[in-house]
Amino acid sequence: MVETSRIQSLRVVASLINSGGDLATVLQRLVLAACRHANWSMGSIMAVDVEHGYALVVVRHDPTLIQRPLPDRWELATSPSLVALRRNEPVFIPDARVSEEFPGYRREAFERDYHSVLVVPMNCTDDSGRPLVLSVVSRGIIEVSEEDLAFIGMIVQLGEIAVERQHRLRAETLAAERLQRALEVNTSLLRQALEDGAMATLLPCIRDLLPYSIVIVDFTANLVTADRAPCGSDIGDADWQAAVAADLGPSIMKAARDAIDHPAATGATLFWEVNGKRIRTAPRIDPLTADGEVVGVLMIFPGPQPYGQADQLLLDGIKHALGIQMLRNVIRFRYENRSLTELFLELVERRWRDPLDIGQRARRLGLNLDLPTQMILVGLPGRSPRAVSAAADLHLPVQRLLSLHGIAGTLVTVPAGLVCLIPAVDERSLGPVKRLMAQIARSVADILHAEPFVVLTSRCMAPPDYAEACDRSWRMIRIAEEFGRPGVLDARQFGPLPMLLAAANTHEVRGYVADSIGALIEYDRQHGTPYLETLSAYLKTGCRTKACSDQLGVHVTTLRYRLTRIEELFGIDVESPDRRFSVELAIHLSGVIDRSP
């Protein structure tokens, strides 16, 4: 009969606990059910705060009609709650009034008129993650059997199920709210990027949305923007922002470009130093794209909270808004630079007719072609993977270098690189210009991971001079690239080769190349053989078979066979110094002619 009654009671308890409501309501019904169906007079559910050393009352059932203030927290040192949790079993006090082990309960037993106490651990937590215990008391002294403990244990287990369900519901509700908020934020950021597009306006919005430290790297403006310092770095936000705006900015920019150029390294650990404190971090680096090109990155530094679905949706929206803002910069750059580039190309390609007309159009764009002018040509390395899309990336850094050196100049983007027009200087005043050129070479190399070719043209006194000066200088760049000599160039480095190249398009020079190696080039083209490559490598390695075979990645026997075939088929023998020089010169001129416009 007793068993049947308890089974029926459990059904009532389950219905009561699962009748809906928030977590506090579920816990209130649980303690009520434990008291009502397990025959206890009063009860409470407490959260155990181990860190601060207290057991805190979450809900209480006390049918006493006399209203009086009751303690809502207990020191763990005087409470059986911690003992129950550690042992993971109920703690029963037959008569709290005579108990020496828990003096807190002994004092309250007299104040609230009870004797027996049962504390049962619960395998669940409150909203703050603190473990819960059920505490029930009886006004009389009672005995608790194994059946009684099993029955109240089942009531507690039903309560645990209901509590976990409430936690899941709460988590799902919060996730839905965050997703909705993320969608609203995405719409707001997108509208703001389209209407304003200023980084200074977007950053405060992003700061309020993300709990993580972020750094925005804008390749289009060569700008690094930081907000709060990385978590755990022990660096103040103001110090972090100042460091990023100064010495740390170039390092972050380089790390961002490395991550884009070498995607496998995006999880690499980075080391930086700020105010003597060394930072070791592995930020997540997400590319920002516009018009199919990477225009920047968003660096996200890890924090105490893991990324969730809503966080990812929020990050996607932020990246989209930042990409649009940077796209505006790209469009603005292309628009402002297009007219200047078109005029400059018309000038150096000799497509103009009236010097007065082109001079007036140049003045409207900020150029005075009647003043003595020189040009710094920056040739981008043809093998650089980013050379094609580098114009916008290089424009601002070079412009800043001009300002830094106090040189007034106008930058023009051309297909082969950059042209910087500066006031002409005499031989005695070349020092600042040479330092500027060296710094441009270093800056471009850091951005492209390949050293550029930088040369200063002769003076231009009138519109016709620009085409000739550019031709000579680009010719020198082509020679330097052929011989693998990047950096700041000087005409004296190349001796008579620029003069030879000046005639590179004449029948005589082309005939010389054809007579020397023309048959070999044509044979390679028709049969797909590597004879020109082999001959070039053999000459560059000083006719040393071992070094040449290593460079080509072939066996020495294979190399010797190729050289024998070259001599048999084309009569090319490079054993004599004169013949060797003739063939090597023809190979170099061939490479230069092939790239000539």
N, C-alpha and C positions, 0 to 999 in steps of 0.2 A: 504493500500500500504506500509506504514511504517512497519507494523508488518510482512508482507511478506518479505520485504527487510532484516529485522533483523533476521528472521528465516533462510534465505539464508546465511546471514553473519555468523550465528552460525555454519552452516554446514561447511563453509570455515574455520572458526576458529578451529573447531574440527579436520578437516583434517590437518591444519597447525601444531597444537600442537602435534598431534599424528603421525607425519611423521618420528619419530625416533630420535636417538641421545641421548647424555647423559643428565644429569639433567640440566646443564648450558644451553644447547641448547634448552631444553623444556621451561625453564624460559625465555630465550631470545625471543622465538617465542610467548610466552604468552603475554609479555609486548608489542611486536610489534602488535599482533592481537588486544589488548585492545585499543591501540592508533589508529590503522587504521580503525577499524570497529565501534568504539564508539566515533570517532571524537575528540580525544585528541591530543595535539601537541607533547608531550614528555612523557616519563614515565620511571619507574624503579621498580625493586623488591628489597626489603630490608629485611635483616635478623635482628631480634631484639635480641640483646645480653643484656638481663636484668642484668646479673651478673656484667658486666663491664659498663653498663649504656650508650650503644651506639646502634644506628641503622646503620647497615653496608650495603652499596650498593652491591648487588650480580650481577645483570645485569642491563643494562641501554639502552634505545632507545632514541637517540638524533640526529635528522636529520640535525642539524646545520652544515654548511660547515666549519665554523671557528673552528679550533682546539685549544682548551684551556684546561688547567687543571681544573678538576671539583672535588668538595669535594666528598669523598667516604664514609664518616661516619658522623652521626649527634648525638649530645647529646640528649638523650631521654627527657631531661628536656625541650628542645626547639623543639621537634618533635611530630607531632600528631600520630605517629606510635603506641606508647604505649597506647594512649587513645583508638585508634581503636581496639586494641587487648583486652584491659580490658572490653570495652563495647560490643565487638563482633559485631560491626556495623560500617558502613562507616563514615568517618569524612570528611565533605565538608567545604572548605574555599572559599567563593565567590571571595574574592580579597586578596591574600596574601600580597599585598603591603601595605595594611592598617590594617592588622591583628596585634593586640597587644598580642594575646595569644601564637603565635608561631614566635618569633623574628628571628629564623634561616631561616624559609621560607621567611619571609619578606625581609631579606637582599638578599637572592639568587634570589627572584622574580625580583629585579631590575637588578642584574648581568646577569641573563639569559633571561630576557624579557618575563615573564609570569605573569598571574593574578590568575585565578581560580585553585584550587588544590582539588583532591579527593584521599583519602587514604582508601583502602579497605582491611580488614583483610582476610588472607587466612588460611583455616583450614588444613595446612600442614607445614612441616619443611624442612630445608636444611639438608645436610649430617651430620652436627654437632648437629642436633636436635633443632636448633633455629627456632622459629616461623617466618613466612614470611608475609609481607604485600605488596600490590601493590599500587604504588603511581603514579598518572597521573596528568598532568598539561595542562592548556590551555593558549595560548598567549592572548586571550581576556577574558573578564568577561562574564561568561555564567551562565545560570540557569540549575540545574539538577533536573529533574522530578523523580517521583517514577518509571516511566517506564524506564528512563535512568539508575537508580540504579539497577533495576531488570535485565536489559540487561547486564550491566557490571558484575553483580553478577553471571549471568549464564556463562559468559566468564571465570570468576575466578573459578567457580565450575568445568568447563571443565579442566582448568589448574590443579586444585587440584587432579582430577582423574589421569591425566597424571603424576603428580609428585609422587603420591603414587605408581603408576605402576613402575616408575623408581626406587623408593626405594626398591620395591619387587625384581625387576630384579637385582639391585645391591647386595641385600642380598643373592639372589640365586647364583649369580656369585661368591661372596666371600665365600659362603658355599661350592660351588663346588671346588673352589681353595684350601680351607682348607682341604677338603676331599682328593683331589689329593695330597696335601702336606703331609697329614697324612699317606697316603699309601706309599709315597716315604720315609718318615721318618721311618715307620715301617720296610721297607726293609733295610734301612741303619742301624737301630739299631740292627736288627736281624743279619746282616752280621758282625757288630762290636762285638756283643756278642759271635758269633761263632768263630771269628778270634782272639779276644783278651780276652774279658770276664772280664776285670778289672773294678771294680766299679769306680775307679778314672777316667777312660776313658769314661764311660757311663754317669756319673753325669753331666759334662759340656754340653753334648748334650741334656740331659733331661731339664736342666735349661733353655736353649735357646728356647725350644719348648713349655713349659707350663708357663702361666702367674700366676700360683698358687705356694704357698709355699708347698714343699713336704719334707717328711722324709722317708728314706728307712731303713727298719729294716730287717737285714739278720740274721735269726736264725742259719744258717749253720756256720756262722763265729762269731756269738754273737756280731754283729756290728750294730751300729746305725749311719747313715750318713744323715746330714742335709745340706740344701742349704740356700735359703733366709728365713728371719724371717717371721712368720705368719703376714698376713695383719692386720693392726690396732693394733699391739702389742706394738708399740713405742720402739722396740728393734732393734739395728743394726744387720746386717747380721753376722758380725764377732763375736759379743757377743753371738748371738744365736748358731752359730756353735761351739763356745768354750764351751757353757753350755751343749749342746747335747753331745759333746765329753767327758765331765766330769760328773758332778753330775746329770744332767738331763737324761743322757742315760739310766740308769737302770729303771727310772720311765717310760720312753717311751717304753722300752722293755717290761715291765710288762703290760702296757696298751695294747700293741700289742698282747701279749699272751692272755690276758683276752678277747680281742675282738675275737680271734680265738676260744678259749675254750667256750665262751659264746656269740654266734653270735647276740643274741637279744640286747646286750649292745653296738653294734657298733656305735650307734648314741648318746652314753652317752657324757655328757659334762665333759671335763678334766680340771683340775686346776694345773698349774705349776708356779714356781717362778724363774725368771732370773734376777740377779743383783738387787734384791729388788722389782722388778716389777712383779705383779701377772698376769698371763695369763689365761684367761678363753676362751676355744675354744672347738668346737665339730667337730673334723676332720672326714673326710670320711676315713674309714680303709678298704682297699681292700687286700684280701689274695694273696700271690704269691705262686704258686704251681709248683712242679717239681716231676715227676715220681709218681704222685698221692698223694704226701704229701705236706702239707703247709710248705714252707721253709722260709717264710718271709712275710712282709706286706708292702704296700705302703700307707703311711698316706698323705692325701691331705687336706690341710687347706683351708677353704672357703675364697674366694676373692670377689672383686666387680663384677666380671663377672660370670654369671650363666654358668653351663655346657651345651654344645651343642652336637649335633650329632658328629661333627668333633672332639670335645674334647674327647668324649667317645671313638671314634675310636683310637685317639692318645694315650689315657690312656691304652687301651687294648694292643696296640703295645708295649708301654713302659713296661707294666707288663709282657708281653710275653718275652721281651728281658731280663728283670731282672730275671725272672724265669729260663731262660736258663743259665744266668750267675751263678745263685745259684746252678743250677743242676750240673754245672761243679765242683763247690765246693763239692757237695755231692758225685759225682763220684770219685773225687780225694781223699776225706776222706775215702770212702769205699775201694778204691784200696790200699791206704797206710796202712789202719788199718787191712785189711783182713789177710795179711801174719802174722802180729804180733799176731792177735787173734787166728789164726789156730795153731801157734806154742805154744801159752800159753795153749790153750785147750788140745793140745797133751800132754803138760807137766803135767797139773793138773789131767787129766783123765788117766794118767799112760799108755799112748799108745806108749811111746818111749822105745827103747831097748838099744841103745848105748849112754851112758852119754857123750862120746866125740863128737858124731855126733850132738846131740841136743845142746850141749854147743857151738859148732862152728856155727850152724845155728842161735842161739840166738845172738851171737856176731855180725853176719852180720846185724842183725836187731837192734843193739844198746843195747843188754842186756848181762850182764856178770853174768852167773849163779854161778860162783865160788866165787863171793864176797858176804859177809853177807848182806842179803836183807830182808826187811819187806814189807808187802803189806797193803795198805788201801783199803778195799773192800767197795764199795758203792752199796748197794742193793736198787733197785728201788721198790717203793711200788706197789704191784701187782694190786691194785685197781685204780691206777692212769690211767686216760684215755689216757695219752700221754706216758706211760712207754715204750710201744713197740717201738716207733719211736724217743725216746729221746736221743739215744747215740750220734748222731752228734750234738745235741743241747748242751749236757753237756760236751763234750770233750774239747772244747775251753775254757769255763769258768773255769773248773778245772785246765787246763793247766796254765791259767793265775794266778790262786791262788798259784800254785806251785812256779811260778816265783816270785810272790809278797812276799812269805815267804822265798825265797832263798833256796828252797829245790829242788835238782835235782831229777827228777822222770820221769818214763815212764808210759804213760797211755795205757791201753788195754781195748777195748770194749768186753764185754762178754754178753751172752744172758740175764743174770739176772741183769746186771748193768755195773759198771766200776771197774777196778782194777788199782790201782796206785802203782807201784813198786818203793820203795825209799831205799836209803842206811840204813842199820840197825842202830838203836840208842840205847844207854843204858838207864836205868831207870832214870838217873839224867838229861838226855837231851831230855826228852819227851815233854817238854813245847811247843816248836814251832810246833811239830807234832800234839799235841792235839788241839792247836789253829787252825791249818790248817784243821783238821777234823771237828771242829765246824763250820768253815766258809764254808767248802764244804757242810755240812748239810744245812746251811741257804741258800746258793746259789741254790742248787738243789731244795729245797722246794719252793723258789720263782719261779723257772722255771716250775716245775711240779704241783704246788699247792697241794702238798702232801709231807709230811716229809719222807726222805729216812732213811735207816739204814746204819750207818757207823761204821766200826770196824777195828782195827789194828791187824794184825796177829802176830804170834810168828816169831822168826828169821828163815830164810831159809839159810842154809850153803852150800847146794848142791842140785842138781835137785830133788832127792827123797823127800826133805823136803816140796816142794811147794804143792804137792797134799794133804799131811796131814794137813798143815797149812790152806789151803783153805777149806778143809772139815770141820775142827773145826769151822772156822769163819762163813761159810755159814750156818752151823748147828745153830750157835748162832743167826744169822739173822732170820732163820725160827722160832726159839722160840720167838724172840722179836716180829715178825709179828703176831704170834699166840696170844700173850698176849697183842698186841696193844701198844708196847713200842718202837716207832721209835726214831731216833736221833743217837747220838754217844753212842756206846755200850761198856760195860766193862764186862768181864767174871764174875767179882765178883757180878754183878747185878742178876745173874741167879742161883747162888748156884750149886746144884748137877744136875740141869736139863740138861746141855750139856752132862754129862756122861750118863744120861738116854737115851738121844737122840742118843748118839754114838752107842747104842745097839738097835736103833729103828727098824732096819731091821732084828733083830734076832727073832727066833721063840718064845722065852720067852716073849718079850715085845708085839709082835703081839698077842700072846695067851692071855696075860693079858687084852688087849683091847677087844679081842673077847669075853672073859669070862664076862667082865664087861658090855659092851654095844653092843656087836656084834649082838645079836638078834634084838635089837632096830634098829640098822643101817640097817639091812637086811629088816626088816619090812617096814621101811620108803622107802627103795629103791623099794620094790615090790608094795606097796600100795599108795605111794605118800603122806604119812602122815608127819606132821611137828613135830614128837615127839622128835627127837634129838635137833632140834632148840629150842623147848619149854624148854626141860630140861636144855640145856646150858644157855638160858636166865634166867631161874629160879635160877640157881646157881650163875650166875654173879651178879644178883641183891640181893644176900644175902637171898634167899628164901622168899622174900617179894612179896606177890601175887599182890598187887596194882602196885608196881613199874614194875614188870614183865609184867603184862597185858598192861600197858601203853607202854612199850618198844615194845611189840609184836603187839600192835594195836588191841587187842581182849578184850572182856568182861571178868571180873573176873570169872564169872560162867564158861565160856568156858575154861579158864586156869585151873580151878579146875577139870573140867571134863577130860581134857587131862592128868593131873597129876594122877588122879585116874586110867585112862586107862593104863598109863605107869606102875603103880604098879601092876595092875591086869594081864597085858600081860607079863611083863618081871621081875616082882618081884623087881623092883628098888625103894627103899625107901631112900630118902636123909634126913630124919629127924635127924638121928644120925650123929654126927660130923665125926666119922671114915668112915662111909659109904659115906657121902657127899664128903670127900676128895678123896676117892677111885674113885668115879664116875667122879668127876671133873678132876682128873689127867688122867683118861682114855679118856675123851673127848678131852683134850688138846693134848695128845699123838696121838690120832686118827687124829686130824687136821694136826699135824706135819708129821705123816707117809704118809698121803694122798699126801703131796706135796714133799715128799722125792724123789730124782732122782733114 
